[in-house]
């Protein structure tokens, strides 16, 4: 039977759709604004005449920015740290979460509490740097992926695994399966939603991180995209002049409408670094929502 709804219900629905529609526009507009400014005439962008519709469309900003020194190598380093760091973090966090969820593990409560304490207390930046230096991890790619366990993610995984029926584990043990066999063949497939969730958290964290580069890396070959972005933001005006000189020395000078400016450099580099995350996230969104909801059933 078709439910009859009152005018108040319809009015409330309209309000909700309008509110969330406006909220969505507020979230999307900054990305749209940056994008249309990267493909519009740089003269108009510099005069702040681009607001809602691109004008004088061109893509030379992206071509010129991708020619910047260190950017291709930084892209490779960032991709490597994101892929390897995410894989190690997800695997190790899942294994530790499974381990501390087993009641037969001796001292599991103390082990779990030991991990929780590290969320609130640490030795500080100076001690952390000295520790990395003594371990010969400064100017070393391993410094990017050495933190293989996130305590927040560990809580999510442990809570999720505890929601899996214990009968599955007992059935596997009766069939002769060991802990590693149960973990890789049963628990990992069942934990796909929560693992995809923490994979998003970890991958975005690796992609956006640059403080570890600031503190531990001096070798330009190990610079990450975000660190390069930070440098380019601070040196955007000089960078724009250098690119113009490079283009002029090559025998081709850009037209006034596409002459690279500091604003164009900032917006284009920001877009180049942001686009990969925006493209990947929609494919993991369903796992993200499901994993957060199920992982949060038990506090």
Backbone as numpy.savetxt, mean C-alpha at the origin, in Angstrom:
# Nx Ny Nz CAx CAy CAz Cx Cy Cz
-44.49 -10.94 -1.43 -45.33 -9.75 -1.43 -44.46 -8.50 -1.43
-44.89 -7.51 -2.17 -44.15 -6.27 -2.27 -44.41 -5.41 -1.05
-43.34 -5.02 -0.39 -43.48 -4.24 0.83 -43.80 -2.78 0.49
-44.79 -2.26 1.19 -45.16 -0.86 1.00 -44.31 0.01 1.93
-43.76 1.05 1.36 -42.87 1.91 2.13 -43.49 3.29 2.25
-43.29 3.90 3.40 -43.85 5.21 3.65 -42.99 6.30 3.00
-43.55 7.50 2.94 -42.82 8.62 2.36 -41.57 8.93 3.19
-41.66 8.70 4.50 -40.50 8.93 5.37 -39.36 7.98 5.03
-39.70 6.71 4.75 -38.68 5.73 4.37 -38.00 6.12 3.06
-38.82 6.53 2.07 -38.26 6.94 0.78 -37.38 8.18 0.93
-37.83 9.12 1.75 -37.03 10.32 1.98 -35.70 9.99 2.64
-35.74 9.04 3.58 -34.50 8.64 4.25 -33.55 7.97 3.27
-34.10 7.11 2.38 -33.26 6.46 1.37 -32.62 7.48 0.45
-33.38 8.48 0.03 -32.83 9.52 -0.85 -31.71 10.27 -0.15
-31.93 10.57 1.13 -30.90 11.27 1.90 -29.63 10.45 2.00
-29.78 9.14 2.26 -28.61 8.26 2.39 -27.84 8.20 1.08
-28.58 8.03 -0.06 -27.90 7.95 -1.35 -27.19 9.27 -1.68
-27.83 10.38 -1.37 -27.21 11.68 -1.65 -25.99 11.90 -0.77
-26.09 11.50 0.50 -24.97 11.69 1.42 -23.76 10.88 1.00
-23.97 9.58 0.71 -22.84 8.74 0.32 -22.35 9.06 -1.09
-23.25 9.52 -1.95 -22.81 9.97 -3.26 -21.89 11.18 -3.16
-22.26 12.13 -2.30 -21.41 13.30 -2.08 -20.09 12.91 -1.42
-20.16 11.99 -0.48 -18.93 11.53 0.18 -17.99 10.84 -0.81
-18.57 10.05 -1.74 -17.76 9.40 -2.77 -17.09 10.42 -3.67
-17.84 11.45 -4.05 -17.26 12.49 -4.90 -16.11 13.21 -4.19
-16.28 13.46 -2.89 -15.22 14.11 -2.13 -13.96 13.25 -2.06
-14.14 11.93 -2.05 -12.98 11.02 -2.00 -12.31 10.90 -3.36
-13.12 10.90 -4.43 -12.59 10.67 -5.78 -12.02 11.94 -6.39
-12.59 13.09 -6.05 -12.22 14.33 -6.73 -10.74 14.67 -6.63
-10.06 14.51 -5.47 -8.62 14.83 -5.44 -7.81 14.07 -6.47
-8.11 12.77 -6.65 -7.39 11.99 -7.66 -7.73 12.48 -9.06
-9.00 12.76 -9.30 -9.42 13.27 -10.60 -8.78 14.62 -10.89
-8.72 15.47 -9.88 -8.14 16.80 -10.05 -6.66 16.71 -10.41
-5.93 15.85 -9.72 -4.51 15.69 -10.03 -4.33 15.15 -11.44
-5.17 14.17 -11.81 -5.03 13.55 -13.13 -5.28 14.55 -14.25
-6.37 15.33 -14.17 -6.67 16.27 -15.25 -5.62 17.38 -15.32
-4.97 17.67 -14.20 -3.91 18.67 -14.23 -2.63 18.12 -14.85
-2.45 16.81 -14.81 -1.24 16.24 -15.43 -1.37 16.14 -16.94
-2.60 16.10 -17.46 -2.78 15.97 -18.91 -3.26 17.27 -19.55
-3.39 18.33 -18.79 -3.82 19.61 -19.33 -2.62 20.49 -19.66
-2.87 21.57 -20.37 -1.82 22.52 -20.71 -1.14 23.01 -19.44
0.18 22.89 -19.38 0.91 23.27 -18.17 0.82 24.77 -17.88
0.66 25.58 -18.92 0.48 27.00 -18.70 -0.83 27.28 -17.97
-1.89 26.59 -18.39 -3.18 26.77 -17.73 -3.15 26.22 -16.31
-2.44 25.12 -16.11 -2.31 24.54 -14.77 -1.58 25.51 -13.86
-0.50 26.10 -14.37 0.25 27.06 -13.57 -0.55 28.29 -13.21
-1.53 28.64 -14.07 -2.38 29.79 -13.80 -3.62 29.40 -13.00
-3.70 28.14 -12.55 -4.82 27.63 -11.75 -6.15 27.78 -12.48
-6.16 27.48 -13.79 -7.37 27.59 -14.59 -8.02 26.24 -14.89
-7.46 25.17 -14.34 -8.01 23.83 -14.55 -8.68 23.39 -13.25
-9.98 23.17 -13.30 -10.71 22.77 -12.10 -11.48 21.47 -12.29
-12.30 21.39 -13.34 -13.17 20.23 -13.51 -12.98 19.52 -14.85
-12.56 20.24 -15.88 -12.44 19.67 -17.23 -11.03 19.92 -17.74
-10.36 18.89 -18.28 -9.00 19.10 -18.83 -9.05 19.95 -20.10
-8.03 20.75 -20.28 -7.93 21.62 -21.46 -6.52 21.54 -22.03
-6.44 21.50 -23.35 -5.13 21.35 -23.99 -4.50 20.02 -23.66
-5.24 18.94 -23.88 -4.82 17.60 -23.44 -3.52 17.17 -24.12
-2.60 16.66 -23.33 -1.35 16.08 -23.82 -0.83 15.12 -22.74
0.08 14.24 -23.17 0.63 13.25 -22.24 2.14 13.35 -22.14
2.68 14.48 -22.57 4.14 14.63 -22.55 4.69 14.68 -21.13
3.87 15.10 -20.16 4.35 15.12 -18.77 4.77 13.73 -18.31
3.96 12.73 -18.64 4.28 11.36 -18.23 5.52 10.86 -18.96
5.64 11.19 -20.25 6.81 10.76 -21.02 8.07 11.38 -20.44
8.01 12.68 -20.11 9.19 13.36 -19.59 9.56 12.91 -18.19
8.54 12.72 -17.34 8.82 12.30 -15.96 9.40 10.90 -15.91
8.94 10.01 -16.79 9.47 8.66 -16.80 10.92 8.60 -17.28
11.41 9.69 -17.84 12.82 9.76 -18.25 13.72 10.24 -17.12
13.14 10.58 -15.98 13.93 11.12 -14.88 14.96 10.09 -14.39
16.10 10.59 -14.02 17.15 9.72 -13.50 16.71 9.07 -12.19
17.04 7.83 -12.01 16.76 7.03 -10.81 15.33 6.51 -10.74
14.40 7.08 -11.53 13.01 6.66 -11.40 12.80 5.20 -11.83
13.32 4.74 -12.97 13.12 3.32 -13.35 13.70 2.36 -12.32
14.91 2.66 -11.82 15.51 1.78 -10.82 14.71 1.79 -9.52
14.21 2.97 -9.12 13.39 3.06 -7.92 12.10 2.27 -8.07
11.55 2.26 -9.29 10.33 1.48 -9.54 10.60 -0.01 -9.33
11.74 -0.49 -9.83 12.09 -1.91 -9.66 12.27 -2.25 -8.19
12.98 -1.40 -7.46 13.22 -1.65 -6.03 11.89 -1.67 -5.26
11.00 -0.73 -5.58 9.72 -0.67 -4.88 8.87 -1.89 -5.19
8.86 -2.31 -6.45 8.10 -3.52 -6.82 8.66 -4.75 -6.11
9.98 -4.87 -6.06 10.59 -6.02 -5.41 10.27 -6.05 -3.92
10.41 -4.91 -3.24 10.14 -4.89 -1.81 8.66 -5.12 -1.53
7.79 -4.63 -2.41 6.36 -4.83 -2.20 5.97 -6.29 -2.37
6.48 -6.93 -3.43 6.13 -8.33 -3.69 6.75 -9.26 -2.66
8.07 -9.15 -2.46 8.75 -10.04 -1.52 8.34 -9.75 -0.08
8.26 -8.48 0.28 7.88 -8.13 1.64 6.47 -8.57 1.98
5.54 -8.41 1.03 4.16 -8.82 1.27 4.05 -10.33 1.40
4.73 -11.06 0.50 4.68 -12.53 0.55 5.25 -13.06 1.86
6.40 -12.55 2.28 7.00 -13.00 3.54 6.14 -12.63 4.74
5.60 -11.42 4.72 4.79 -10.97 5.84 3.53 -11.80 5.98
2.86 -12.05 4.87 1.61 -12.83 4.92 1.89 -14.26 5.38
2.92 -14.89 4.81 3.23 -16.27 5.17 3.64 -16.40 6.63
4.55 -15.55 7.08 5.03 -15.64 8.47 3.94 -15.27 9.47
3.15 -14.23 9.15 2.08 -13.84 10.05 1.03 -14.94 10.16
0.71 -15.57 9.02 -0.26 -16.66 9.03 0.25 -17.84 9.86
1.53 -18.17 9.71 2.08 -19.32 10.44 2.12 -19.06 11.95
2.54 -17.85 12.35 2.57 -17.52 13.77 1.15 -17.45 14.32
0.22 -16.87 13.55 -1.17 -16.82 13.98 -1.76 -18.20 14.19
-1.42 -19.13 13.27 -1.88 -20.52 13.43 -1.25 -21.16 14.65
0.04 -20.88 14.87 0.74 -21.51 16.00 0.15 -21.07 17.34
-0.05 -19.77 17.53 -0.54 -19.29 18.82 -2.03 -19.58 19.02
-2.69 -20.04 17.97 -4.10 -20.42 18.13 -4.27 -21.85 18.60
-3.16 -22.64 18.57 -3.22 -24.03 19.01 -3.07 -24.12 20.53
-4.04 -24.73 21.17 -4.05 -24.82 22.64 -2.90 -25.70 23.16
-2.43 -26.63 22.34 -1.38 -27.52 22.81 0.01 -26.88 22.75
0.13 -25.68 22.20 1.42 -25.00 22.16 1.79 -24.54 23.57
2.96 -24.98 24.05 3.38 -24.63 25.41 3.66 -23.14 25.49
3.07 -22.49 26.50 3.29 -21.07 26.73 2.75 -20.17 25.64
1.70 -20.62 24.95 1.22 -19.83 23.80 0.67 -18.47 24.23
0.08 -18.38 25.42 -0.45 -17.10 25.88 0.68 -16.09 26.11
1.78 -16.59 26.66 2.91 -15.69 26.91 3.55 -15.26 25.59
3.63 -16.19 24.65 4.19 -15.84 23.33 3.32 -14.79 22.65
2.01 -14.99 22.72 1.10 -14.05 22.09 1.19 -12.67 22.76
1.26 -12.66 24.09 1.37 -11.39 24.80 2.69 -10.68 24.52
3.73 -11.48 24.30 5.02 -10.90 23.95 4.92 -10.12 22.63
4.21 -10.67 21.67 4.00 -9.96 20.41 3.15 -8.71 20.63
2.12 -8.81 21.46 1.22 -7.67 21.69 1.97 -6.51 22.32
2.90 -6.81 23.24 3.65 -5.76 23.92 4.41 -4.89 22.92
4.90 -5.50 21.84 5.69 -4.75 20.87 4.85 -3.72 20.11
3.53 -3.79 20.21 2.68 -2.77 19.59 2.78 -1.45 20.33
3.10 -1.50 21.61 3.07 -0.31 22.45 4.45 0.17 22.88
5.45 -0.70 22.88 6.78 -0.32 23.34 7.82 -0.73 22.31
8.78 0.17 22.07 9.92 -0.17 21.24 11.14 0.60 21.73
12.29 0.25 21.20 13.54 0.83 21.69 13.79 2.23 21.17
13.07 2.66 20.14 13.26 4.00 19.60 14.06 4.00 18.31
14.13 5.15 17.67 14.76 5.27 16.36 16.27 5.06 16.45
16.91 5.67 17.44 18.37 5.58 17.55 18.80 4.14 17.80
18.15 3.48 18.75 18.49 2.08 19.04 18.19 1.19 17.83
17.09 1.49 17.14 16.76 0.72 15.94 17.82 0.87 14.87
18.30 2.10 14.67 19.35 2.32 13.67 20.64 1.61 14.06
21.03 1.71 15.33 22.26 1.03 15.78 22.15 -0.48 15.62
20.95 -0.99 15.88 20.73 -2.43 15.73 20.90 -2.85 14.27
20.29 -2.09 13.35 20.42 -2.40 11.93 21.87 -2.26 11.47
22.58 -1.28 12.01 23.98 -1.08 11.64 24.83 -2.25 12.10
24.60 -2.72 13.33 25.37 -3.86 13.85 25.07 -5.13 13.06
23.86 -5.24 12.56 23.49 -6.42 11.76 23.88 -6.27 10.29
24.54 -5.16 9.94 24.97 -4.89 8.57 23.80 -4.84 7.59
22.72 -4.25 8.06 21.53 -4.12 7.21 21.35 -2.72 6.64
22.21 -1.77 7.04 22.14 -0.46 6.41 22.73 -0.56 5.01
22.14 0.20 4.08 22.52 0.10 2.67 22.39 -1.33 2.16
21.35 -1.99 2.63 21.10 -3.38 2.26 19.62 -3.53 1.93
19.32 -4.19 0.83 17.92 -4.36 0.44 17.11 -5.11 1.48
17.76 -5.98 2.26 17.06 -6.78 3.26 16.38 -5.92 4.32
16.85 -4.68 4.52 16.24 -3.83 5.53 14.79 -3.53 5.18
14.44 -3.61 3.91 13.07 -3.34 3.49 12.11 -4.48 3.83
12.61 -5.71 3.89 11.72 -6.87 4.03 11.97 -7.65 5.31
12.84 -7.11 6.20 13.21 -7.86 7.40 12.06 -7.94 8.41
11.15 -6.96 8.40 10.03 -7.01 9.34 8.93 -7.89 8.80
9.00 -9.18 9.10 8.11 -10.16 8.45 6.82 -10.41 9.23
6.65 -9.80 10.39 5.42 -10.02 11.16 4.86 -8.68 11.62
3.59 -8.45 11.32 2.87 -7.28 11.80 1.92 -7.74 12.90
2.02 -7.15 14.08 1.22 -7.60 15.22 -0.26 -7.37 14.96
-0.61 -6.25 14.36 -2.02 -6.00 14.05 -2.57 -7.08 13.13
-1.80 -7.42 12.09 -2.23 -8.49 11.19 -2.27 -9.83 11.89
-1.34 -10.04 12.82 -1.32 -11.29 13.59 -2.62 -11.45 14.39
-3.11 -10.37 14.97 -4.37 -10.42 15.72 -5.52 -10.82 14.80
-5.56 -10.22 13.61 -6.63 -10.55 12.65 -6.58 -12.02 12.25
-5.37 -12.52 11.94 -5.25 -13.91 11.49 -5.59 -14.87 12.61
-5.10 -14.62 13.81 -5.39 -15.51 14.94 -6.89 -15.55 15.21
-7.53 -14.41 15.19 -8.98 -14.36 15.44 -9.74 -15.12 14.36
-9.29 -14.97 13.12 -9.96 -15.66 12.02 -9.79 -17.18 12.14
-8.58 -17.63 12.44 -8.33 -19.07 12.54 -9.13 -19.67 13.68
-9.29 -18.94 14.77 -10.06 -19.46 15.90 -11.54 -19.59 15.56
-11.99 -18.91 14.50 -13.39 -19.05 14.08 -13.60 -20.27 13.19
-12.50 -20.92 12.74 -12.61 -22.14 11.94 -12.96 -23.30 12.86
-13.92 -24.14 12.50 -14.31 -25.27 13.38 -13.12 -26.15 13.74
-13.01 -26.47 15.01 -11.91 -27.31 15.48 -11.99 -28.72 14.92
-13.20 -29.12 14.52 -13.38 -30.48 13.98 -12.56 -30.71 12.72
-12.32 -29.66 11.92 -11.49 -29.82 10.72 -10.07 -30.20 11.09
-9.54 -29.55 12.11 -8.19 -29.86 12.55 -8.12 -31.26 13.13
-9.11 -31.63 13.91 -9.11 -32.96 14.53 -9.25 -34.05 13.47
-10.08 -33.82 12.46 -10.23 -34.80 11.38 -8.93 -35.01 10.64
-8.21 -33.93 10.37 -6.93 -34.04 9.68 -5.91 -34.79 10.53
-5.92 -34.55 11.84 -4.99 -35.26 12.73 -5.31 -36.75 12.75
-6.58 -37.10 12.75 -6.97 -38.52 12.75 -6.48 -39.20 11.47
-6.48 -38.46 10.36 -6.01 -39.01 9.09 -4.49 -39.04 8.99
-3.80 -38.57 10.04 -2.35 -38.65 10.07 -1.62 -37.40 9.61
-2.33 -36.30 9.42 -1.69 -35.07 8.96 -0.95 -34.38 10.11
0.23 -33.86 9.81 0.99 -33.11 10.80 0.61 -31.64 10.77
1.25 -30.86 11.63 0.91 -29.44 11.74 1.21 -28.69 10.44
2.37 -28.95 9.85 2.72 -28.25 8.62 1.76 -28.62 7.49
1.42 -29.90 7.41 0.48 -30.34 6.37 -0.88 -29.67 6.57
-1.35 -29.62 7.81 -2.65 -28.98 8.10 -2.59 -27.49 7.77
-1.46 -26.86 8.12 -1.34 -25.42 7.88 -1.38 -25.09 6.39
-0.57 -25.80 5.60 -0.46 -25.46 4.17 -1.63 -25.99 3.34
-2.17 -27.13 3.71 -3.21 -27.75 2.88 -4.63 -27.42 3.31
-4.81 -27.02 4.57 -6.17 -26.76 5.07 -6.34 -25.31 5.51
-5.47 -24.83 6.40 -5.67 -23.51 6.98 -5.44 -22.38 5.97
-4.38 -22.47 5.19 -4.11 -21.40 4.24 -5.24 -21.20 3.23
-5.77 -22.28 2.61 -6.91 -22.07 1.70 -8.14 -21.50 2.40
-8.39 -21.93 3.65 -9.55 -21.43 4.37 -9.39 -19.97 4.77
-8.14 -19.52 4.92 -7.86 -18.16 5.38 -7.67 -17.17 4.24
-8.07 -17.54 3.03 -7.86 -16.65 1.88 -8.42 -15.24 2.10
-9.65 -15.08 2.63 -10.16 -13.71 2.80 -9.30 -12.85 3.73
-8.93 -13.39 4.89 -8.16 -12.58 5.83 -6.73 -12.39 5.35
-6.17 -13.38 4.63 -4.82 -13.22 4.10 -4.80 -12.18 2.99
-5.85 -12.13 2.17 -5.94 -11.09 1.15 -6.06 -9.72 1.80
-6.76 -9.66 2.93 -6.90 -8.39 3.65 -5.56 -7.88 4.15
-4.81 -8.74 4.84 -3.52 -8.29 5.37 -2.52 -8.09 4.24
-2.71 -8.80 3.12 -1.84 -8.56 1.96 -2.01 -7.14 1.45
-3.26 -6.65 1.43 -3.51 -5.27 1.01 -2.84 -4.29 1.96
-3.06 -4.51 3.28 -2.44 -3.64 4.27 -0.92 -3.59 4.08
-0.32 -4.77 3.94 1.13 -4.86 3.87 1.66 -4.27 2.57
1.01 -4.60 1.45 1.49 -4.13 0.15 1.42 -2.61 0.07
0.32 -2.03 0.53 0.20 -0.56 0.51 1.24 0.06 1.44
1.49 -0.58 2.60 2.50 -0.07 3.50 3.89 -0.08 2.87
4.25 -1.18 2.19 5.54 -1.26 1.51 5.62 -0.24 0.38
4.54 -0.12 -0.38 4.55 0.79 -1.52 4.71 2.25 -1.07
4.08 2.61 0.04 4.09 4.00 0.49 5.26 4.34 1.42
5.99 3.35 1.88 7.03 3.59 2.88 8.24 4.30 2.27
8.77 5.27 3.01 10.01 5.90 2.59 10.90 6.25 3.78
10.38 6.18 5.01 11.20 6.52 6.17 12.34 5.53 6.37
12.14 4.26 6.03 13.25 3.31 6.16 14.37 3.65 5.17
13.99 4.19 4.00 15.02 4.64 3.06 15.78 5.84 3.63
15.04 6.77 4.24 15.67 7.96 4.82 16.66 7.56 5.91
16.30 6.60 6.73 17.12 6.27 7.90 18.26 5.31 7.58
18.04 4.35 6.67 19.00 3.26 6.53 19.74 3.22 5.19
19.28 3.94 4.20 19.83 3.78 2.84 20.53 5.05 2.39
21.75 4.90 1.88 22.48 6.00 1.25 22.83 5.68 -0.20
22.75 4.43 -0.55 23.06 4.00 -1.92 21.89 4.34 -2.84
22.13 5.15 -3.88 21.06 5.56 -4.78 20.42 4.40 -5.51
21.15 3.31 -5.66 20.59 2.14 -6.35 19.48 1.46 -5.55
19.37 1.80 -4.26 18.36 1.18 -3.40 17.25 2.15 -3.01
17.22 3.34 -3.62 16.17 4.30 -3.33 14.82 3.77 -3.82
13.75 4.08 -3.07 12.40 3.66 -3.45 11.65 4.80 -4.13
10.53 4.47 -4.72 9.74 5.47 -5.44 9.28 6.60 -4.52
8.83 6.24 -3.33 8.33 7.28 -2.43 9.45 8.23 -2.00
10.64 7.69 -1.81 11.77 8.56 -1.46 12.12 9.48 -2.63
12.10 8.93 -3.84 12.34 9.75 -5.02 11.26 10.82 -5.15
10.02 10.45 -4.87 8.92 11.42 -4.91 9.19 12.56 -3.92
9.59 12.20 -2.72 9.89 13.21 -1.70 11.01 14.14 -2.17
12.04 13.56 -2.77 13.13 14.37 -3.29 12.66 15.28 -4.42
11.85 14.72 -5.32 11.39 15.51 -6.46 10.44 16.62 -6.03
9.65 16.37 -5.00 8.78 17.43 -4.49 9.61 18.59 -3.95
10.71 18.26 -3.28 11.55 19.31 -2.72 12.38 20.03 -3.79
12.59 19.37 -4.90 13.44 19.93 -5.95 12.67 20.09 -7.26
11.36 20.29 -7.19 10.53 20.28 -8.40 10.93 21.37 -9.38
11.21 22.57 -8.89 11.53 23.67 -9.79 12.85 23.42 -10.53
13.87 22.99 -9.79 15.15 22.69 -10.43 15.01 21.52 -11.38
14.19 20.54 -11.00 13.98 19.37 -11.84 13.32 19.74 -13.15
12.32 20.61 -13.09 11.65 21.06 -14.30 12.62 21.75 -15.25
13.52 22.56 -14.70 14.51 23.24 -15.54 15.48 22.24 -16.16
15.87 21.22 -15.38 16.79 20.22 -15.90 16.17 19.43 -17.05
14.90 19.12 -16.92 14.24 18.37 -17.99 14.13 19.22 -19.25
13.83 20.50 -19.08 13.76 21.38 -20.24 15.12 21.48 -20.94
16.19 21.55 -20.17 17.52 21.58 -20.76 17.83 20.28 -21.48
17.39 19.17 -20.90 17.61 17.87 -21.53 16.87 17.78 -22.85
15.61 18.26 -22.87 14.83 18.23 -24.11 15.44 19.16 -25.15
15.92 20.33 -24.72 16.51 21.28 -25.65 17.81 20.74 -26.24
18.62 20.08 -25.42 19.88 19.53 -25.92 19.66 18.40 -26.90
18.48 17.78 -26.82 18.15 16.70 -27.76 17.63 17.20 -29.08
17.47 18.51 -29.21 17.05 19.07 -30.48 15.57 19.28 -30.61
14.80 18.96 -29.55 13.35 19.16 -29.59 12.94 19.95 -28.38
12.36 21.10 -28.60 11.92 21.95 -27.50 10.41 21.91 -27.42
9.87 21.71 -26.24 8.44 21.59 -26.06 7.75 22.91 -26.38
6.52 22.80 -26.86 5.71 23.99 -27.08 5.38 24.62 -25.74
5.05 25.92 -25.72 4.76 26.59 -24.44 3.67 25.89 -23.63
2.69 25.33 -24.32 1.57 24.71 -23.60 1.98 23.46 -22.85
3.09 22.83 -23.27 3.51 21.59 -22.60 4.87 21.75 -21.94
5.33 22.99 -21.78 6.59 23.22 -21.08 6.47 22.75 -19.64
7.39 21.90 -19.23 7.29 21.28 -17.91 7.53 22.30 -16.81
6.65 22.31 -15.82 6.76 23.21 -14.68 6.88 22.40 -13.40
7.20 23.08 -12.30 7.34 22.39 -11.02 6.01 21.76 -10.59
4.90 22.47 -10.85 3.58 21.92 -10.50 3.30 20.66 -11.30
3.64 20.68 -12.59 3.42 19.50 -13.43 4.26 18.32 -12.95
5.50 18.60 -12.53 6.36 17.53 -12.03 5.76 16.91 -10.78
5.33 17.73 -9.84 4.76 17.22 -8.59 3.53 16.36 -8.84
2.61 16.88 -9.64 1.36 16.15 -9.87 1.58 14.88 -10.68
2.47 14.94 -11.67 2.70 13.77 -12.51 3.39 12.66 -11.73
4.40 13.00 -10.95 5.08 11.99 -10.14 4.12 11.39 -9.12
3.29 12.22 -8.51 2.30 11.71 -7.55 1.34 10.74 -8.22
0.94 11.05 -9.44 0.00 10.18 -10.16 0.66 8.86 -10.56
1.91 8.93 -11.00 2.63 7.72 -11.40 2.76 6.76 -10.22
2.97 7.29 -9.03 3.16 6.44 -7.85 1.83 5.95 -7.29
0.77 6.71 -7.47 -0.53 6.36 -6.89 -1.31 5.38 -7.77
-1.16 5.48 -9.08 -1.98 4.69 -10.00 -1.90 3.17 -9.76
-0.72 2.57 -9.55 -0.69 1.12 -9.35 -1.57 0.64 -8.20
-1.55 1.35 -7.08 -2.38 0.95 -5.93 -3.87 1.09 -6.28
-4.24 2.17 -6.98 -5.63 2.37 -7.36 -6.11 1.29 -8.32
-5.21 0.78 -9.15 -5.59 -0.25 -10.12 -5.72 -1.63 -9.48
-4.89 -1.90 -8.47 -4.88 -3.23 -7.85 -5.99 -3.39 -6.81
-6.29 -2.33 -6.07 -7.21 -2.44 -4.95 -8.60 -3.00 -5.31
-9.24 -2.59 -6.43 -10.59 -3.12 -6.72 -10.66 -4.64 -6.81
-9.55 -5.29 -7.23 -9.56 -6.74 -7.36 -9.53 -7.44 -6.00
-9.10 -6.73 -4.95 -9.01 -7.32 -3.61 -10.10 -6.80 -2.68
-10.97 -5.94 -3.19 -11.93 -5.28 -2.30 -12.87 -6.29 -1.63
-13.35 -7.29 -2.40 -14.29 -8.24 -1.82 -13.63 -9.04 -0.69
-12.35 -9.42 -0.86 -11.64 -10.11 0.20 -11.39 -9.19 1.38
-11.13 -7.92 1.09 -10.85 -6.95 2.13 -12.04 -6.81 3.07
-13.23 -6.60 2.52 -14.44 -6.42 3.33 -14.78 -7.70 4.09
-14.74 -8.83 3.40 -15.09 -10.10 4.04 -14.10 -10.45 5.14
-12.81 -10.25 4.88 -11.79 -10.59 5.86 -11.89 -9.74 7.11
-12.13 -8.44 6.95 -12.26 -7.57 8.10 -13.47 -7.94 8.94
-14.59 -8.23 8.30 -15.81 -8.55 9.04 -15.68 -9.87 9.81
-15.13 -10.90 9.14 -15.01 -12.20 9.81 -13.90 -12.18 10.86
-12.79 -11.47 10.53 -11.69 -11.41 11.48 -12.00 -10.62 12.72
-13.09 -9.83 12.68 -13.43 -8.99 13.82 -14.59 -9.56 14.64
-14.98 -10.81 14.38 -16.10 -11.38 15.12 -15.75 -11.53 16.59
-14.54 -12.00 16.86 -14.08 -12.13 18.25 -13.12 -10.99 18.54
-13.30 -10.35 19.69 -12.47 -9.19 20.01 -11.07 -9.59 20.43
